[in-house]
Amino acid sequence: MKTLMLGNEAFARGLYEAGCKFVSSYPGTPSTEITECAAKYEEIYAEWAPNEKVAMESAYGASLAGKRSFCGMKHVGLNVAADPLFTLSYTGISAGMIIAVADDAGMHSSQNEQDSRHYAVSAKLPMLEPADSSEAIAFAKLAYEMSEKYDTPVIIKMCTRVAHSQSIIETSDRVEAEDKKYEKNIAKYVMMPGYAKLKHPIVEARIAALTEFAESTDINRIEKGEDNSIGFITGSTSYQYVKEVFGDKYPVLKLGMVNPLPVKKIKDFAAQVNEVIVIEELDDIIESHCKKIGVPCKGKELFGFVGEYSQNLIAEKMGISIPKNKKVEDAIPGRPPVMCAGCPHRGLFYTLKKNKVNVIGDIGCYTLGAVAPLSTVDSVLCMGASVSGLHGFNKLSEENAQKSVAVIGDSTFMHSGITGLVNIAYNESDSTVIILDNSITGMTGHQQNPTTGFNLKGDPCTKIDLEALCKSVGIRRVRVVDPYDLKDCDTALKEELAAKEPSVIISRRPCALLKYVKHPGPISCDKDKCIGCKSCMKIGCPAISIADGKAVVDSTLCTGCGVCSQLCPKDAPKN
């Protein structure tokens, strides 16, 4: 059956059709929907893991037990899972194992713009890169075949545009893969030095065999053109842009396997054209390979290393004009991100700003605390870094300890904040950590996590008790506040910063966008009482604006949280 599917949805369909039985991931845009869609198939066990390292190790365990497995993550998540990744290259697998990594060129929802192809090259693992939904489903099925044939995990690299764009795919029935029988094999799976030394030559032999596969596989294909003055080597979304701009005018070597790259096929293609141009987003992986094997080419000097490519960019750099009816315009006005109306983080951040506190931030919705008018967050590095960073920031400075906090969400705390808190307790820094518990994984679209009491499929499960967990690692001062209560937040903050020992404040209020959360209803502003002092504007709520010198509340946005009412000197906002 033919149908339209998102790239991520098609990828999940490919897992299903190929007989995948075990899925473990940590949500991260733009990879999240692969796992969410896989979970809809009853034949697949699917779970959210606390972090990407755990997810990859769990998928490896399922493969070891003989079940086809999968784990998915965004590009920075692969950093977290790099430890098992590199050794998996040595051990190999039992049943097929696929690792999905979704890059985010253009940084639509990420803190950096790294190119995950480097991991495949460095770990000496095969990597496939689909250019649309049809290839996403096909490559998932091919990857399991490759995984089991070559005894290796296979990485499939997605990106924002492929993951979140629709194209036509054709579905087929699920083919159940026969489970592999578990067999004890110490030399294969125990990577102590003596055995690991024996495995490295096997890895090198495997990459050589995969290079031969890259020469013959039809996912690396040459498309003929009318004019051989130029030949393009490309893949992923860049391939789509080339075809949209040039059609069939020039020959194209479309690469679906980006590690290892073919040698003979590239040389043969280059021999057919007068000039080779490589178009690839971010780093010059393909271009450098071409030059290394003696194929002159142009690439990054034309298109650059930064940001997403587009039809417009490629046309401009190639010196051609796109017909107006086909041109992608960039006339859409920018809309800076803000915390939602009723967001429980807003009251807590207002309190931090009022007290002029240094805030070491983390990855999640609360990163938006850095945005005006709150402008509260001083640093954001990576998942869990707020807690560890606060310890280093405070340890040698009593002055810092009295006016600095870390903020971290409940899901991020479970991901990689716990070990930082253990470090604070163990090494005894006077540090105050604020866990922003909004009862969900918010930024990636409301996924469950170990603190919510529900699993990926929505079934009740073990709920981690944050208060008990913090106390169990050695934090004696643990208290819970309601971020809608500004007075309570202010008191708790002052007392915990003054304490000469580690402490944790749990700011607990569910995300305002959760369907089960009941709101009191929008606030209205009494214009007769309003004096236009703009105190209510200090919290940066998108539901509040000023018109004719008076505060106006948008009833379609306001949830009635009441934070603005606590700021008004004239009691103008009322439910």
C-alpha positions in Angstrom: 0.0 0.0 0.0 1.3 3.5 -0.9 0.9 6.3 1.6 2.5 9.5 2.8 4.7 9.2 5.9 7.2 11.4 7.8 10.8 10.2 7.5 10.8 9.2 11.2 7.4 7.4 10.8 8.7 5.5 7.8 11.9 4.5 9.6 9.7 3.0 12.4 7.7 1.2 9.8 11.0 -0.2 8.4 11.9 -1.5 11.8 8.5 -3.2 12.1 8.6 -4.8 8.7 12.2 -6.1 9.3 11.2 -7.9 12.4 12.6 -5.6 15.1 11.6 -6.7 18.6 13.3 -4.4 21.0 13.5 -0.6 21.0 15.2 1.6 23.6 15.8 5.4 23.1 16.0 8.7 24.8 13.9 11.4 23.2 15.7 14.1 21.3 14.5 16.3 18.4 14.6 15.4 15.5 14.8 11.7 16.3 11.9 11.3 18.8 9.1 10.2 16.5 11.0 7.0 15.4 10.6 5.5 18.8 7.1 6.9 19.4 5.9 5.4 16.1 7.7 2.1 16.7 5.9 1.8 20.1 2.5 1.7 18.2 3.3 -1.7 16.9 2.3 -4.5 19.4 5.0 -6.8 18.1 7.8 -4.3 19.2 8.7 -3.8 22.8 9.6 -0.1 23.1 10.8 2.0 26.0 12.3 5.3 27.0 15.6 4.9 28.7 17.0 7.4 31.2 19.7 8.4 28.7 21.3 7.4 25.4 24.1 5.4 26.9 21.6 3.2 28.7 19.5 2.9 25.6 22.4 1.7 23.4 23.6 -0.8 26.0 20.1 -2.1 26.4 19.7 -2.5 22.7 23.0 -4.3 22.6 21.8 -6.7 25.4 18.7 -7.5 23.4 20.9 -8.2 20.3 23.1 -10.4 22.5 20.0 -12.4 23.5 19.2 -12.9 19.8 16.5 -10.3 19.1 16.7 -7.6 16.4 17.1 -4.3 18.3 17.2 -0.6 17.8 18.1 2.6 19.7 17.6 6.2 18.5 18.9 9.6 19.6 19.8 13.0 18.3 23.4 14.0 17.4 24.4 15.2 20.9 22.9 12.1 22.3 25.5 10.1 20.4 28.1 11.9 22.4 26.5 10.4 25.6 26.5 6.9 24.0 30.0 7.1 22.5 31.5 4.8 25.1 29.5 1.7 24.2 29.5 2.7 20.5 33.2 2.4 20.0 33.5 -1.0 21.8 30.4 -2.4 20.0 32.5 -2.0 16.8 34.9 -4.5 18.3 32.4 -7.0 19.8 30.0 -7.0 16.9 26.5 -8.3 17.5 24.4 -11.4 17.5 21.0 -10.4 16.1 20.9 -7.3 14.0 21.2 -3.9 15.7 20.5 -0.5 14.3 21.5 2.8 15.8 19.7 5.9 14.6 21.3 9.4 15.0 19.5 12.5 13.8 21.6 15.6 13.0 20.2 19.1 13.3 22.0 21.3 10.8 20.7 24.8 11.3 20.3 24.1 15.1 16.6 24.3 15.1 16.5 22.6 18.5 20.1 22.0 19.5 23.1 23.6 21.2 25.6 22.7 18.5 25.8 21.7 14.8 28.0 18.6 14.9 28.3 16.1 12.0 27.6 12.5 13.2 29.4 11.0 10.2 32.6 11.6 12.2 31.5 8.9 14.7 31.0 6.3 11.9 34.4 7.0 10.5 36.1 7.0 13.9 34.3 3.9 15.2 34.7 2.2 11.9 31.0 1.4 11.6 28.8 1.4 8.5 26.5 4.4 8.2 23.5 4.8 5.8 21.9 8.1 5.1 18.4 8.2 3.6 17.2 11.2 1.5 13.5 10.7 1.9 10.8 8.6 3.6 11.0 5.9 1.0 14.7 5.4 1.6 14.1 5.5 5.4 12.0 2.5 5.3 14.2 0.7 2.8 17.4 1.5 4.6 16.1 0.2 7.9 15.4 -3.2 6.4 18.7 -3.2 4.6 20.6 -2.2 7.7 19.4 -5.4 9.6 20.7 -7.5 6.7 24.0 -5.7 6.7 24.3 -5.9 10.5 23.9 -9.7 10.6 26.0 -10.3 7.5 28.9 -8.2 8.6 28.6 -8.7 12.4 28.2 -5.1 13.2 25.8 -2.4 14.5 24.7 -0.2 11.6 24.2 3.5 12.0 21.5 5.3 10.1 21.9 9.0 10.0 18.7 11.1 9.7 18.5 14.9 9.7 15.8 17.4 10.5 14.5 17.7 7.0 14.3 14.0 6.2 13.0 13.2 9.7 10.2 15.8 9.6 9.2 15.8 5.9 6.6 13.6 4.2 7.0 11.6 1.1 5.4 8.6 -0.5 6.3 5.1 0.8 5.0 1.7 0.0 4.4 -0.6 3.0 4.6 -4.4 3.1 4.0 -7.1 5.7 6.2 -7.7 8.7 8.7 -10.5 8.2 9.6 -12.1 11.5 13.3 -12.6 11.9 14.2 -15.9 13.6 15.8 -15.3 17.0 19.4 -16.1 17.2 20.3 -18.6 19.9 22.5 -17.1 22.7 25.9 -18.8 22.9 28.5 -18.0 25.4 31.5 -16.5 23.6 34.0 -14.8 25.9 36.6 -14.0 23.2 33.9 -12.2 21.2 32.1 -10.2 23.8 34.5 -9.7 26.7 36.6 -6.7 25.7 39.5 -7.0 28.1 42.8 -6.1 26.4 43.9 -9.6 25.5 40.7 -10.2 23.5 40.3 -6.6 22.2 43.7 -6.8 20.5 42.5 -9.8 18.6 39.4 -8.0 17.5 41.0 -4.8 16.0 42.3 -6.7 12.9 38.7 -8.1 12.4 37.3 -4.6 12.5 39.8 -3.5 9.8 38.9 -6.5 7.6 35.2 -5.7 8.1 35.6 -2.1 7.0 37.5 -3.3 3.9 34.6 -5.7 3.1 32.1 -3.0 3.6 34.0 -0.7 1.2 33.6 -3.4 -1.4 29.9 -3.5 -0.6 29.8 0.3 -1.0 31.1 -0.2 -4.6 28.3 -2.5 -5.6 25.2 -1.5 -3.6 22.5 0.2 -5.5 22.0 2.7 -2.7 25.1 4.4 -4.1 23.9 5.1 -7.6 25.0 7.1 -10.6 22.2 9.1 -12.3 23.0 10.2 -15.8 22.6 13.8 -17.0 22.3 15.7 -20.3 25.5 17.8 -19.7 28.7 16.2 -18.4 30.5 19.5 -17.8 29.6 19.1 -14.1 29.0 16.1 -11.9 27.5 16.3 -8.4 28.4 13.9 -5.6 25.8 14.3 -2.8 23.3 12.6 -0.5 20.5 13.2 2.1 18.6 16.4 1.7 21.4 18.0 -0.4 20.5 15.4 -3.1 16.9 16.7 -3.0 18.1 20.3 -3.4 20.4 19.4 -6.3 17.5 17.6 -8.1 15.1 20.5 -7.5 17.6 23.1 -8.8 19.1 21.2 -11.7 16.6 18.4 -12.5 18.3 15.8 -14.8 20.7 18.3 -16.4 23.9 17.1 -14.8 25.0 13.6 -13.7 24.7 12.9 -10.0 26.4 10.3 -7.8 23.8 9.8 -5.1 25.4 8.3 -1.9 23.1 6.4 0.4 26.0 4.8 2.3 28.3 7.4 3.7 30.7 5.2 5.6 32.7 3.5 4.3 32.7 5.5 1.0 33.4 3.8 -2.3 36.6 4.4 -4.2 36.3 2.9 -7.6 32.7 4.2 -8.1 33.7 7.7 -7.3 36.7 7.6 -9.6 34.6 6.1 -12.4 32.0 8.9 -11.9 34.7 11.6 -11.9 36.1 10.2 -15.2 32.7 10.8 -16.9 32.5 14.5 -16.0 34.7 17.6 -16.5 34.3 18.9 -12.9 33.2 17.2 -9.7 31.3 19.3 -7.1 30.5 17.8 -3.7 27.4 19.1 -1.9 27.1 17.9 1.7 25.9 19.8 4.8 28.2 20.6 7.6 31.7 18.9 7.4 33.7 17.9 4.3 33.6 14.1 4.8 32.9 13.2 1.2 35.0 16.0 -0.2 38.0 15.0 1.9 37.6 11.4 0.8 37.5 12.4 -2.8 40.7 14.4 -2.5 42.3 11.6 -0.6 41.7 9.1 -3.4 43.0 11.6 -6.0 39.7 13.0 -7.3 39.9 16.8 -7.6 36.7 18.5 -6.6 35.1 21.6 -5.2 32.7 21.8 -2.3 33.2 23.7 0.9 34.8 26.7 -0.8 31.5 27.2 -2.6 28.9 26.2 0.0 30.6 26.6 3.4 30.6 24.5 6.6 27.8 26.4 8.5 24.1 25.8 8.7 21.5 24.1 6.5 21.7 24.2 2.8 18.7 25.1 0.6 17.6 25.3 -3.1 18.2 29.0 -2.9 21.8 28.6 -1.5 22.8 26.0 -4.1 21.4 28.0 -7.0 23.1 31.2 -5.7 26.5 29.6 -5.3 26.3 27.9 -8.7 25.4 31.2 -10.3 22.0 30.5 -11.5 18.6 32.0 -10.8 15.5 30.0 -9.8 12.2 30.8 -11.5 10.1 32.9 -9.1 7.3 30.3 -9.0 9.9 27.7 -7.7 11.9 29.9 -5.4 11.8 29.2 -1.7 11.3 32.6 -0.1 12.6 33.6 3.4 10.0 36.3 4.1 8.5 34.6 7.1 9.0 36.9 10.1 11.1 35.5 13.0 9.3 34.4 16.2 11.7 34.2 19.2 11.0 31.3 21.5 9.4 32.0 24.9 8.1 29.9 27.8 4.4 29.2 27.3 1.7 31.1 29.1 1.3 29.4 32.5 4.7 27.7 32.3 5.6 26.7 35.9 9.2 27.7 35.4 8.4 31.4 35.0 7.7 32.1 38.6 10.9 30.4 39.8 13.0 32.2 37.2 11.5 35.5 38.2 12.5 34.8 41.8 16.0 34.0 40.7 16.3 37.2 38.8 14.9 39.3 41.6 17.5 37.9 44.0 20.3 38.5 41.4 21.3 34.8 41.5 23.9 33.3 39.2 22.1 30.5 37.3 24.0 27.5 35.8 21.4 26.2 33.3 20.7 22.9 31.5 19.0 21.5 28.4 15.2 21.8 28.3 12.3 24.2 28.2 13.9 26.1 31.1 16.8 27.1 28.8 14.4 29.8 27.7 15.0 31.4 31.1 18.0 33.0 29.3 15.6 35.0 27.1 14.5 38.6 27.9 12.9 39.9 30.0 13.9 37.2 32.5 17.5 36.9 31.2 18.3 34.7 34.1 20.4 31.7 32.8 24.1 32.4 32.7 25.4 29.1 31.2 24.1 26.1 29.2 26.5 23.4 28.2 25.0 19.9 27.9 22.6 17.5 29.6 23.4 17.4 33.3 26.2 19.9 33.2 24.3 22.4 35.4 24.8 20.3 38.5 28.4 19.3 37.9 29.2 22.8 36.7 27.7 24.4 39.8 30.0 22.3 42.0 33.1 23.5 40.2 31.7 27.1 40.2 31.1 27.1 44.0 33.8 24.8 45.4 36.6 27.4 45.7 34.4 30.4 46.3 32.2 30.9 49.3 30.9 34.1 47.7 29.6 32.1 44.7 28.0 29.5 46.9 25.8 32.2 48.5 24.4 33.5 45.3 24.5 30.7 42.7 22.2 27.8 41.8 21.9 25.0 39.2 18.5 24.5 37.4 17.7 21.2 35.8 14.5 19.5 34.7 13.1 16.2 36.1 13.9 14.3 32.9 17.3 15.8 32.5 18.1 15.1 36.1 17.3 11.4 35.5 19.4 11.5 32.3 22.6 12.8 33.7 22.1 15.0 36.7 22.2 12.4 39.4 25.9 11.7 39.2 26.5 15.5 39.5 24.4 15.6 42.6 26.4 12.6 44.0 29.5 14.6 43.4 28.1 17.6 45.3 27.2 15.4 48.2 30.5 13.4 48.1 32.8 16.4 47.8 30.7 18.6 50.0 30.2 21.9 48.1 27.7 24.4 49.5 25.6 24.1 46.3 21.9 24.6 45.8 20.4 22.5 43.0 16.9 23.4 41.8 15.0 20.5 40.1 12.3 21.9 37.9 9.8 19.1 38.1 7.1 19.7 35.5 6.1 16.0 35.5 7.1 15.3 31.9 9.9 15.6 29.3 8.7 18.9 27.9 10.9 20.3 25.2 10.7 17.2 23.0 6.9 16.9 23.1 5.7 15.4 26.3 7.5 12.0 26.6 7.3 10.1 29.9 10.4 9.7 32.0 11.3 7.7 35.2 9.7 10.3 37.5 6.2 10.4 35.9 4.9 7.0 36.9 4.1 5.9 33.3 6.1 4.1 30.6 6.4 4.9 26.9 3.1 3.1 26.1 1.3 5.0 28.9 1.0 2.1 31.3 1.6 2.7 35.0 5.1 1.8 36.1 7.6 2.5 38.9 7.8 6.2 39.7 11.1 7.5 41.0 10.7 9.5 44.1 12.9 12.6 43.6 12.9 13.6 47.3 14.0 10.1 48.4 16.5 9.9 45.7 18.2 13.2 46.6 18.3 12.2 50.3 19.7 8.7 49.5 22.8 10.2 47.8 23.5 12.3 50.9 21.6 15.6 50.5 20.0 16.3 53.9 18.2 19.5 52.9 15.5 18.7 50.3 12.3 20.8 50.0 9.5 21.2 47.6 8.0 24.5 46.4 5.1 25.6 44.1 6.6 27.9 41.5 3.2 29.7 41.2 3.8 30.8 44.8 6.4 33.6 44.5 6.6 34.2 48.3 7.3 30.5 49.0 9.9 30.4 46.2 11.6 33.5 47.6 11.8 32.1 51.1 13.1 28.7 50.0 15.7 30.3 47.8 17.1 32.6 50.5 17.2 29.9 53.1 18.9 27.3 51.0 21.5 29.7 49.6 22.3 30.7 53.2 22.7 27.1 54.3 26.3 25.9 54.7 25.7 22.5 53.1 24.4 21.0 49.9 20.7 21.4 49.3 18.0 20.7 46.7 14.8 22.6 45.9 12.2 20.8 43.9 10.0 23.3 42.0 7.0 21.1 41.3 4.1 22.0 39.1 3.0 20.0 36.0 3.6 21.5 32.5 0.7 23.9 31.6 0.2 22.1 28.3 -0.4 18.6 29.7 -3.9 17.6 28.7 -4.9 16.4 32.2 -3.9 19.7 33.9 -6.9 21.8 34.9 -6.5 25.5 34.9 -8.7 28.1 36.8 -9.4 30.0 33.7 -8.0 33.3 32.3 -7.3 36.4 34.3 -8.8 39.8 33.3 -7.1 43.1 34.1 -9.2 45.9 35.7 -8.1 48.9 33.6 -9.4 51.3 36.2 -6.9 49.9 38.7 -4.0 49.4 36.3 -1.5 52.3 36.6 0.6 51.1 33.7 3.7 50.4 35.8 4.4 47.2 33.7 5.4 45.1 36.8 3.4 42.3 35.2 5.6 42.5 32.1 8.7 41.5 34.1 7.8 37.8 33.9 7.7 37.8 30.1 4.3 36.0 29.8 3.1 35.9 26.2 -0.5 36.4 27.4 0.2 39.9 28.7 0.8 43.0 26.6 0.4 46.8 26.9 -2.2 48.8 25.0 -2.8 52.5 25.5 -0.6 52.4 28.6 -2.6 49.6 30.3 -2.0 45.9 30.7 -4.1 43.6 28.5 -4.5 39.9 29.1 -5.1 37.6 26.1 -7.8 35.3 27.3 -7.0 32.7 24.6 -3.5 32.3 26.0 -3.9 32.9 29.8 -4.2 29.9 32.0 -4.9 31.8 35.2 -1.7 30.8 37.0 -1.8 34.0 39.0 1.9 34.9 38.9 1.2 38.3 37.4 -1.4 39.0 40.1 1.4 38.7 42.8 3.4 41.4 41.1 0.7 44.0 40.6 0.8 46.8 43.3 -2.8 47.7 42.7 -4.4 44.2 42.5 -5.6 44.9 38.9 -5.4 41.3 37.5 -8.2 39.1 38.8 -9.6 35.6 38.0 
